[in-house]
Amino acid sequence: MLKKLVAVAIVLMFIAVPFLVYKTLINIPTGWLKVIYIIHLTFEATIIIWILMIGGISIYAFVFGEGGSVPRTD
């Protein structure tokens, strides 16, 4: 189940990053500014999505008790 969650998050990342970049490019003039902005947005969106993904996995693991490195002692 955890592997499916990671797979979905990675697919969403590949969909969301180009969409965010394209959506904001409409308002930006051409030239070097556009190139810098594409790179910046791509990194920023990727970092945000990775943080959300890791947070989601942590919450999922906490709620359902899957994953994690602490052995159960009961």
MOURJO-V840336 format. One record per residue. N is the residue number from 1. SS is DSSP state (h for helix, s for strand, l for the rest). D_CENTER is the distance of its C-alpha to the mean C-alpha in whole Angstrom. Layout:
[[N & SS & D_CENTER] [N & SS & D_CENTER]]
This chain:
[[1 & l & 18] [2 & h & 16] [3 & h & 15] [4 & h & 15] [5 & h & 12] [6 & h & 10] [7 & h & 11] [8 & h & 10] [9 & h & 6] [10 & h & 7] [11 & h & 9] [12 & h & 7] [13 & h & 5] [14 & h & 9] [15 & h & 10] [16 & h & 8] [17 & h & 8] [18 & h & 12] [19 & h & 13] [20 & h & 12] [21 & h & 14] [22 & h & 17] [23 & h & 17] [24 & h & 18] [25 & h & 20] [26 & l & 23] [27 & l & 24] [28 & l & 24] [29 & l & 27] [30 & l & 27] [31 & l & 28] [32 & h & 26] [33 & h & 24] [34 & h & 22] [35 & h & 21] [36 & h & 20] [37 & h & 18] [38 & h & 16] [39 & h & 16] [40 & h & 15] [41 & h & 13] [42 & h & 11] [43 & h & 10] [44 & h & 10] [45 & h & 7] [46 & h & 5] [47 & h & 6] [48 & h & 6] [49 & h & 2] [50 & h & 4] [51 & h & 6] [52 & h & 6] [53 & h & 6] [54 & h & 8] [55 & h & 10] [56 & h & 10] [57 & h & 12] [58 & h & 14] [59 & h & 15] [60 & h & 16] [61 & h & 18] [62 & h & 20] [63 & h & 21] [64 & h & 22] [65 & l & 23] [66 & l & 21] [67 & l & 19] [68 & l & 20] [69 & l & 23] [70 & l & 26] [71 & l & 28] [72 & l & 30] [73 & l & 34] [74 & l & 35]]
